[in-house]
């Protein structure tokens, strides 16, 4: 390692540090590791120093965990006094890389200023790198170095290539308005004084970055860039202007005025170069998807000529839709799509058809071409189609027909993308009729004859479209065709993916058969148990498809059969879990489904019991006079009261299930939105039934319908959600109409309504969403507590007259796609203590500070956070301290992600109090001298 005498082994040890930091990202290790690296930097040769520099730059987010910053900097900084300019240059770069933790170190500032005057080019370039990093972090350094940089840039002795490296430092001069203004003036002079291409490009780009950071000068910068785009004849400068305009369009679209967009449209209409036209259209397509487009089309007070010219954007887009350059055409149709989606004015409505025609033309062009460029354009086209159909549902039929027509003649790569598009449209709107299935099945048979990777992907995509288009159960013919093609040309993974899609779309009979066929094709017992559990769940849901209204005995037997399969499945699912993959969401979701089915079964049984014990005609009158509504449900007997209590218990059971679904929702931070919506629908179904029980039987007068009224039905994202919302609305209408017609409601009507509501909910095939099978985002928190015992079961000793300072440190760990669905804004830490066992005699104890219940919110920085809690342990004995973390996302929603960590503390009596108590028990008053000595010894 580092102690080896061989240079190669030392270098190997140094470059392994970043992996070590990822594995153990806590300060105690990182601090000692960086101090070791600083020692290597101080005494090693330049190659070792370069290795340490690279490690420091790779581990930038861990730098703030260094505890002994002074010692670390001292060891590194000692090399700055070396006679070797390369060693000094590496040290300057090292200091620049550490600027985030030492922004105000004056000795570092001084060394950088000094090195800028060096005669060695390597050292000067290193000083420029360090100056840029420190300027970004320190206002004092930026103010102090600004004049120095200005002098060097304007000085005749400074070579041009050095000036080109110095100018980008000015982008960091945004700490206050006066500094930004002086830097802007300097850049303005440079643009005028040095008209060479390289100089103009670097200066303009620095100008843009400075404006984007300081915010106040963005409109001026947009005008300046448009001026260069229009007037400067050099293509390189025009390309730079377009690139910077795109940056500002993404960052601050609201600062773009109508005149700015108009000027850009004119430039695009007049340019003869396709590459420049495509760049300008790219900026306009970015702006067309933002608030800027509404400002552009808003009616302007003024001359009519201005209003007429405001449609230059539309004219440009229509021209470009059919351009022979695919990229230009794609931007043209995107602009038309965004205008159609966001602007509701009557004058702009004809643009919908223009957008559809342009999209169809591009679809025909790109679906025949297998090149990467054509595929990229096709993706843009299909994305625009989905967006247009979502905003303008009446266009869906023509868009779907054009997709289906092209599907037969397209290339395989294009077919896969087109199937994804069809599925996305069909999930939002039921536009795929049963008549289309024949065409899709013919295509499926044709594809299944080949076994290439692309064909496998296409089989999955096309099967998904078939599942979405056949909203009811699949016919036997379709199932036979799909299975035959899978047997002929597919591998096990393709079959599994198709089965997974069938489970998502609610086609459980197809899914069960596919899972059954895959059971013998896996190499691991965990995979076998996983597939077996999926097979059982699919069989259980298939049992529920035979439910019929008003046939309650059949419903009970169907639910019993489903529960039998579910119990087998949960046993297999538990066997499939491993320490690395505990399947906690899957187990939680299935257990809740089992409990929900049991609650439904119990409710139907209770309703049937009420039928066998009908109430007398005078039950309602007696109930009203006695004030006990429960008596209305049956004879004034113990049996009927028991049934009524069962109904109340059933209502509480459904509310409890809704709470548990809410807990599952809160614990699923990494789930996609469709999965979370699915959990939410299950929760709403529990609340709906509990509300129906309350409104029809237990407390009709106080039950409110407003809080359960349907909302958000316009934003339905899937067929499953559409059907569930339809059932919810139907049940609510039934309950409300019964309450209005018959007050109080008869037992027969209420029982029938409840049983039919249960059956209607169960008849909608359950959708197993993506998160059940696949985790796209992975986020976990690792906690470290100090002090911590060597042995977890061993308690930490604390005297009862002292407070324990508990330090909680944590690291947020991500998977391959951090922040895909939601990001962590802050971490909420909850610390509580519980007395486990009391020791000693029960003598008088002050009531204050007997319990500990604290909460703190901390914001992670570079995925690390730390905080401290002061805890009291007045009562002698063993206390159990629990630290639980939860996550708050950028929308302020709290997610109970965990983890939960526990340590034990043993509260001991302090020696002086113990001695006083013993003397009091023996009847001896403590001597004055002993008291005094003990008091002094305590201090």
N, C-alpha and C positions, 0 to 999 in steps of 0.2 A: 503494500500500500504506500502511503505517504512517507513511511519511514525507510522504504527501500532505497538502496544506493543506486538503482538503475533508473535512468530518466524515463524510459518507456513505462515502467510499472507505476511511477509517480503520476505520469500523465493519465494513465488508465484509471487510477484511483480518483483523480480530480474530476474527470468527465463523467464518472458514475454518480456524482453527488446529486444532480437533478432528479434522478430516479429515486434516490433515497429520500429526497424532500417530498416527493409525491406520495411515497409510502407512509412516512411518518411526518406529517406537516405541522408539528407542534413546536413552540418556541424553544423548549428545553434542548431538543436535538439541533434545531436550525441554528441557534445561537452558538453552540459549541462547534458545529461544523464550519460555520463562517469564520470563526476565530482561527480554526485550523487552516482554512484556506488563506486567511490573511497572513498567517505565518509563512505559508508556502510562497505567497506573493512577495513577502519581504526578503526572504533569503534565497529564493529560486532564481533560475535564469529567465530570460525573456520569453522562451517558449512556454514554460510553466506559467508565467504571468499571463500570457495570452489565453491559456486554458482556463485559468481562474477567472479572467475577464468574461470569457464565453459562458462559463457556469453562472456568473453573477447576472449576466444579461438574460439568460434563460430562466433564472429563478427570481425575476424581478418582483413578483407578487409575494415572495416570502421574505423580502428584505425587512419589512416593518416588524417582523417577529424577532429580529436581533435585539437582544436585551442590552448587551454591552456595546452600544454604538460607538462610544468614545474610544474604547480599546481597539475596536475593529478599524475605525478610521485612522487611529494613530499608527497602527502597523502598516496599513496601506500607504498612508501619506508619507511615511519615511522614505519611500523610493523616489519621491518628487525631487529630492536633493541629489539624485544620482548624476554622474557626469555623462551617462549614456542617454542621448536624446530619445532613443527608441523606448528605453525603460520609462523615461518621463512621459512619453506619448501614451504608453499603455496605462500608466497611472492616471493620466488625465481622463482617458476613456473610462477607467474604473470609477473615478470620482463622478463623471457624468452619469454613469449607469446607476450610481447610488444617490443621485440628486433628490429623489423622493424622500429619503430619510435624513439627509443633511442639507436642506435647502438654504439655510442661513449660516453656514460655516464660512467665516470671513477668510480663514487661511486658504480654503479651497477657491474662494472668489479671487483672492490675490494671485494665486498660482495660475489661474486661467488667464487673467489679464496680462500677467507677465509673459506667459507662453505664447500669447497672440503676437508678441513682438519678436519671437524667436526667428533665427535664420534657417532653421531646419524645417522643411516642408511637412514631414511626418508629424512633428510636434505641433505645428500650427494647425494642421487638419484635426488633430486630436483635441486641441484647445477649442476649435470651432464646434466640434461635436459636444464637448462639455458645456460650452457657453450656451448652445441651443437648449440643452436639457435643463441647465440651471435657470435660464430665462423663463422656461415654461413653469418652473416650480416657485421661483422667488421674485417677488416684486422689487425688492431692494437691489438684487443683482441686475434685473432687467433695466431698472432706471439708471444704475451706475454704468452698465456696459453699452447702453444705447448710443451715447456720444462717441465712444471708442469705435464702435462698429461703423457709425456714420463717417468718421474721419478716415477709417481704413478703406471704406467703399469709395469715398470721393477722392482719396489720395491718389496722385499720379504714380507713386512708387509701387502701389499694389497691383500685381498682375491680374489680368481679366479673369483667368480661371479661379483665382482666389476670391475675387469679388463675387463670382457666381456661387461660391460656397458660403460666403458671408451673408448674402442677401436673405436666404431663407430664415436666418435667426430672427429677422424683424417680424415674422408671423406670430411670435410669442410676446410681442410688446402690446398686450391688450389688458394689462392689469388696471389701468385707469384711463380716463378719457384723454387727458393731455398727452400721455405717452403714446396712445394709439394715434392721436392727431399728428404728432411730430413724426412718427414713423410713416404715416400715410403721406405726409408732405415730402419726405425724403424719397419714398417710392415713386411719387409723381414726378419728381425731378429726374430720377434715374430713367424712367420710361422715356422722358423727353430727351435727355442728354445722351443716352446710349441706345440708339435705334437698331442695333444688330439683333438678329433673330434670337440667338440664345439668351441675350440679356433681356429682351422684351418678354420672352416666354417665362423665364425665372421670376422676373419682377412682377408680371401680371398674376402669376400663380400665388406668389407670396401676398400680393395685394388682396386676392380673393380670400385666402385663408385668414388673413388679419381681419378682414371685414366680417367673415363668418363667425369669428370668435368675439369681436367687439360689438357686433349686432347693429350698431347705430348707422353704419355706412353702407349697408347692403344695397339699398336702392341706387345710390351713386355708383356702386361697383357694377351693378347690372347694366346701368347705362354705359359705363366705360367699356365693358366687355362687348356689348352690342355695337358700340361705335367701332371697336377694332374689328369685329366680325364683318361689319358692313364696308369699312373703308380700307383696311389693311389688305394688300394684294397677296401676302404670303400665306400659303396653305397651312404651314406649321402653326402660325399665329392664330389663324382661324380655328384650327383644330383645338388648340389650347383654350381659346375663348369658349368654344362649344362645351368642352370638358368642364370648365369652371362654371358655366351657366347651368349645366346638369347638376353640379354639386349644390349650387344655390337653389335650384328648383326642388331638389330633395329636402334640403334643410329648411328653407323659409319660403314656401310657395305663396304665403299670404302677402309677401312684400312685392310681388310682381303686379305691376299696374297694367291696365288695358293697353296703354301705349307700348309698354315693353313687349307684350305678347304680339301686338300688331307689327312692331319692328322686326321681330323674329320671323313672323309669317312672311313678311315682304322679302327678307333676306333669303328664306327658303324657296320662295317662288322665283326669285331672280337668279339663284346660283345655277351654273351649268354643271357643277360637279356632283355626282351621285353620292360620293362618300360624305361630303359636307352636308348635302341635303338630308341624308340619313341621320347625321348627328343632330341637326336642328330639329328634325321630326322626333328624335328620341327625347329631346328637352320638352317639346310641345306635348308629347304623349304622357310624359311624367306630370306636367302641369295639368293636363286634361283630367287627371284622376284626383285633383285636389280642389280646394276652395277657389283657386285662381280662375277656373273655367266659369264659375258662376259670376265672378266679378267681370269677366270679359263679356258675357252675354247680358249682363244687367243693363237696363235701358239707361243711356247716358243723357243727362240734360245738355242740350246743345243742338248743333246742326244735324240735319238729316243725313248729310254726307258721311258724318262720323259713324252713324248707325249702319249705313250701307256697307262701309268699309270694314265694319266689325266682323263681317262674315268671311273675311279672307281666310280664317282658320278652316272654315267648312270647305271653302273652295279648294284650299291646299289639300285637305284630307281626301276629298272626292277625286282630285287629280291623281293622288298617290295610290289610291286603292288598287288601281289596275296597272301600276308601274311594272316594268319588266324586272326590276330589282326586288327580290322577295322581301328583303329587310325594310325597304321603303314602303312597300305595300302593307306589311304587317303593322308598321307604325301608323299608317293611314287609317286602317280599319280599327286599330285600338283607339285612336282619337275619336272616330265616329261613334264607337261603342260607348266610350266614356261620356260623350256629349249626350247620347240618347239615354244613358242610365241616370245622369245627374240633372239634366235640364228638362223641365216639364212644359216649357213654353210651346204654344200651338205651332208657331213658325218652325220649330225644330223637329216636330213629329215626323215629317217625311224622311228625315235622316235615318229613321229606324230601318226602312226598306233598303236605303243605300248601304247601311252597315251590314244587313243580312246578305245582300248581293255580293258585297266585297268579301265577306267571310266565306261565302260559298265558292267564289272564284279562287281564293287562296287555298281552300280545302282541296279543290280539284287539282290545283297545281302542285301542292306539297305532298299530297298523299301518294303520288306516283313516283316521288323521288326519295331515294334512301340515304342521301347525303346528310351529314350532321347539321349543315346550315338549314336544309329543308325541314328537318325534324324540329329544330329550335323555332323556326317560323310557325310550324304546325302547332306547337305547344301554345304559342301566343294566340293563334287563331282559335284554338279550342277553349282556352281560358276566357277569351272574349265572348265566345258563344254561350258559355255557362253564365257569365255575368249578365249578358243581354237577356237571356231567357228568364233569369231570376228577377230582373227588374221589369221586364215586359213579357208576362206569361203568354199573351196572345200570339207571340212569335214562335212559340215552342214547336208547333206542329211542322212548320216549314223547315226549321233548323234540324229537327230530328229526321225528317224525310231525306234531307240532303245528306246527313251523316250515314243513314242506312243505305242509301243509293251508292255512296262512295265506298262503303265497307267491303263490297265484293271485289272491286278492282284495285284496292289500295295495296301498298307494300305491307309486310308483316309489322315492321316497326310502327308505321302509321296506324295500322289496325288496332294495335294495343292502346295507343293514345286515344283513338276515336272511341274505343269501348269504354275507357275510363270516363271520357266526356259524356257518353250516352248514360252511363250509370249515375254520374253526378247530376245530370238533368232529371233523370227519372226518379232519383231520391227526393228531389224537391217538388216535382210535379208528376202526376200519374199520366204521362204522355205516351207510354209504350203500350199499345193495345195488344190483345191476345192474337190478333191477326198477323202481327209482326213476327210471332214466335216461329212460324213456318220458315221464313227467310233465315232467321238466326240459326235454326236447327240445321238447315241445309249447309250453311257456312261452317257450322260446328263439325259436321261430318267431313267436309272437305279438308278442314284444318287438321283433323285428327289422324290423317294418313301419314303425317310426318312427325319426327321425334326430335327436331332441333330445339335448342334452348328458347329461341324466339317463339316457336310454335307452342312450347309449354306455357310460356308467359301469356300467349294469346288465348290458349284454352282457358286459363284462369279468368282473364278479362272478359271473354265472351260468356263464360258460365255465370259471371257476376251479373251481366246485363240480362241474361235469361232469368235468373232468380229475381231480379228487380222487376222485370216486365210481367212475370207471372205472379200477380199479387196473391192469388189463392194457392192452394196446394198444387204441386207439380203433377202433371198427368203421368200415367205409367209409361207412355211412349217416350216422353222427354227424359225420364229417369233412365230408361233402358238405353237410349242413344248416348247419354252422358257417360254411363258406366261402360258401355262398349268402347267408346273412344278412349277412355282412361285405361282400360285393359290393353288396348292395342298399342297406344303410342306414348303413354305417360309414365313418369316415375312416381314413387311414393310421395315425394314432396309436393308435386303438382296436385295429386289427389287430396292431400291434406289441406292445401290452400283452398281448393274448391269446396271441401267439406266445411272449412272455417267460414267461407263466404255464405254457404247455405245456412249455417248457424246464425250468422249475423242478420240474414234476411228472413229468418223464421221458417225456412224449409227444413224442418227437423227430421222428416222421414228420409229425405235424401242424405242428410248429414249422418244419420245413424248408420245407414248402409255403408257409406264411405268409411266411417271410423271403424266399423266392424271389419271391413276388408283390409284395413291397415294394421290391425292388431298384431299380426304375425310377421310384419315387415320391419319392425324396429329392433335395434340392437341392445337397448338398455331397458331394465325393468321399470325405471322411472318413467320412460316414454310410454311403455306398455300401460302402466297404471293411468297415465295422463289421458291416453287415447281411450282407455276403457271407461274412465270417468265421463269423458265427452260423449261416448256412445250411450251411457246410461242417462245422462242429462237430456240428450236428444230424444231417447225413448220416452222419458218421463213427460217431456213437453208434447210429444206426439200423442200420448194418451189423452191429453186435455183437448185435442182437436175434435174429439167425438162428442163434446158437450152439447146438450140441447136445452133450450128454454123450457121451463115448466116440467122438466123430467128430473126431479131432484134426487131420487134414489140412484139413477144412472150417474148423475154428477158426483155423488159421494163415492161410488165405486171407481169412477175415473180418477178422482183425486187420490183415493187410496192406492190405486195402481201406480200413479205418478210418484207418490211419496215413497213407495217401495223401491222404485228405480232410483230416486234421488238419494235415498239412504245408502244404496249400493254404490252410487257414484261418489258420494262424499267420502266413503271409506277408501275408494281407489284414489281420489284426489289427495287425501291425507298421505297415502302411501307414495304418491308421486312427488311430494314436496321434499326439498333438500335444504340444508342450512344456507346454501348460497342462493337458492330460489325457493323461499318458503311458501309461495302462492297464497299470500295472506288475503289479497283482494278477492281472489277466486273462491277461497274457502268462506270468507265473510259473506260474499254475494249469494252463494249456494245455500248456506245455513239460513240466511234471511228468507230465501225463496221457500225453503222447507217449512220454516215457521209460519210464513204467510199462507201456504197451502193448508197447513194444519188449522190455522185460524179461520180460513174460509170454510173448511170442513166442519169445524165446531159451530160456526154461525148457522150453516144450513141445518145441522142436527138440532140446534136450539129452536130454529124456526119450525122445523117439523114437530118438535115436542109441543110447541104452542098450539099447533093444529090439532094434536090429539087431546089437548085439554082446553077447549074453547071457553071463553068467558061468557057468563050469563048476560042477558039483555040489560040488567040493571047495574053491570060492573062500572060503566062510565059514570052513572049518577052517584054511586057509592064513592068512587074515586074522587069525584069533584067535591062531595060533601066532606070526605075525610081528609082531603088535601094531599092524598098519596097517589100520584099518577101511576106508580108501579102497579097498583091494584087493578088498574084498568086493563092490564094485559091478561088477566085470567080470573078464575074463580078466587074468591077471597079465602085462599087456602095456602098452606105451606108449600104445596107443590108449585103453584103458580108464582108465588113470591120467589121461590128458588129459581124458576125459569127466568124471571125478570132480573134477578141478581146475576144469572148467567149472561143475560144480554148486556148488562152493565159491565160485567167482567170482559165480555167480548169486545165492547167498545174500548175499554182501557188497553186490551191486548193490541188492538189495531193502532192505537196512539203510541204505544210502546214500540211497535214495529216501525212506525214512521220515524220515531226518535232514533232508532238503531240504523235505519237507512240514512238519516241525516249524519250520524256519526261515520258511517262508511263513506259517505260523500266527502266529509271533512278530512278523512284520512287518505284520500286519493288525490294527492297533490299532482302526481305525474300523469293522471288520466287525461285522455283527449276529451273534447267537449261533448262528443256524441255519447261516450260512456257515462259521463256525469249527468247528461240529460236523461239517459236511461234510468239511472239510479233515482233521479229526481221524480220521474214518472211513477216508479214503484212506490216511492214515498207518498206521492199525491194520491195513488189508488188506496193506500191505507187510510189516509186522512178522509178520503171521500166516503169510505164505508163507515168509519167511526162517526162522521157527520150525519150520514143517513140513519144510523141507529139512533143517534140522539134526536134527530129531527122527527122521526116517525114514531118512536116508542118511548124514549126516556123523558125528553124535555122539549116538546114541539114548540112551545111559546118562545123560549129564549134562543133557539137555534137560528143562526143568521146565515143567509145565502150569499151575502155580498162578498165575504172573504173567500168564498170558494168559486166565485164567478170566473168564467174562462177568460184568460187574457193571453196575449202572445200567440194566438192561433195563426196569425198571418206569417209568422216566422218558423213554420214547421219545417224541420230539416230531413225527416225520413218518413217512410210509409208507416212504420211502427208507431211513431209519435202521432201521426195523423189519425190512425185508428184509435189509439188510446184517448186522444183528446175528444174524438167523436163519442166514445163510450162515456167519458166524464160528463160531457155536456148533456147527453141523453139521460143519464142517471140523475143529474141535478134537476133537469126539467121534470122528470117523473116525480121526484121527491117533493119538489116545490108545488107541482100541480095537485098532488095528493093532499098536501097540507092546506091548500087553498080550498079545494072542493069539499073535503071532509075534515071538519075540526070537531073533535079529535078523530084521527085516522083509525079505521077499523083494523083489527088485528090481522085479518086475512089479506087486506090490501098491502099492509106494511110488510108482512112476511113474504108475500109474492114479490114485492118490489126489491127487497133485500136480496132474496135468492137469485132473482134475475140479474141484479147488478153484479153479484159474484160471478155468475156464469158468463155474463157479457165481458167482464174483465179477463176471465180465464180463456175465453175463446180467441182473444188476440194472441197470436203466437209470440212467445217471449223472444226478444232479440239479444243474443250474446255479443256484446260490442267488442271493438278492437282491443281494449285494455285487458279483456278477459284472456286474450291469446297473446298479445304483443305489447311490449313496453317501449314506446318510442323515446320517452324522456325519462331519465333516471336522476333523482336527487336524493341525497342522504346527508344526515348531519352526524358528525362524530364528536362526542363530548369528552373532555378530560377535566377531572376535578382535582384540586389541590387544596389542603393536604389530602393525600390518598393513602390508605394503608397498604402494606406489602401484600397482605393476604386479604382478599375481599370480605371474608367473614369476620375479620378482626376489627374491633371498634377503635376509633381515634379517641384518645383520652383528653378531656377538657375539664378544667376546674369550673365549678358552678358559678363562681363570681367573675368569670371572664367571658368574653365573647369570642366565638369562632369566626375568623375571616375565611369564608369559603370562596375560592376563586374558580370560576367556571370558564373554561376555554372551549372553543368549538371550531370545527372546520366543515365547510359546506363542500360536499363531493358531488361531482356531476358525471353523467355518462357522456356518450359521444355527441349528443345534441342538447347542450345546456340551454334552458330557456325556450324550448320549442313551443310549449303551450302557455306557460306562465313563469315569471321570474320572482325570486325572493327579494322582497324589499327590506324586511327586518325579521329578526328572530325573537320570539317571546319566550323568556325563561321563567319557569314557575318553580319555586323552592318551597317545600313544606316539610315539617318534621312531626313525627308521631312518637309518643312515649310507648316503648314496647314493654319494658319491665322496670319496675321501681326497685331501688335498693335502699337499705337503711330504714330507719323508723320514720313514721309520719309525724314530723314536727312541723311547726307553723312556717308556711312559705308565702311570700308576697305573691299576689295574683298577677301582677304586671309581668309581661314578657314570658308567660308560661308556654305560649305556643308560637310557632314560627310559620308564617304564611306570607311569602313575598313574591313579587313579579317584577321583572324588568324587561324592557325592549332594547335590543341592540341591533345596530345596522352592520352587517358584515362588510368588511373592506378587503378586497382581494380574496374573498371566500373565507375570511378568518374573523372571529369575534371573541371578545373576552369581557368579563365583568366580575364584580365581587358582591358578596352578600355578608352581612354581619348577623350572626345567629346567637340567640340566648338559650342557655340550657340551665335554668334555675333548679328544676326538679332533678334530683339525683336518680340515676338509672341509665338504661340504654335507650337511646333515641334513634329512630330510623329516619334518615334524611332522603327525600326523593327530589331529584332535579328532572323536570320534564320540559322538553323544548317543543314549541310549535312555530309555524312559519306564517308570516304575513306577506301576501303577494303585493304586486304593484297597484292592485285595485283596492287594497285594504281588507281583503278577505282572509280570515284566519283558517289555517289548515293544521289539523292535529297530526303532524307527521312523526312525532317522536324524535329521538329516542327518549327512554326514561331510564335514568341511572340512580342507583341507590347506594348509600354508604351508611355505616353505623357510627354513632358517637356515644361514648360512655362519659356521662357527667359525674365528676368526682367532687367530693366536699373539699374545700380548701383547708390546708393544715391548721390555720389559726382558728377557724370556726369549729373545726373538729375538736381541737384541744379545749376551747371554751365550753363546748357542749359536754364533753366528757367530765370536765371539772364541775359543771353545774349538776350533772347527774350524780356525782360523788358528794355533792354538797360542799365543795371547797371553792370559795371565791378566788378568781385568778389574781395573782400578785401584781402589784403596780409595775414592778421591774420587768416581769415576764411580758406584761402587756406592752410596755414601752419598747422592749427589745424586738418583740414580734412586729410591732408597727413599723419600727425602723427597718427591720429586715425585709418587710414587704415593699418598701420603696427602694 
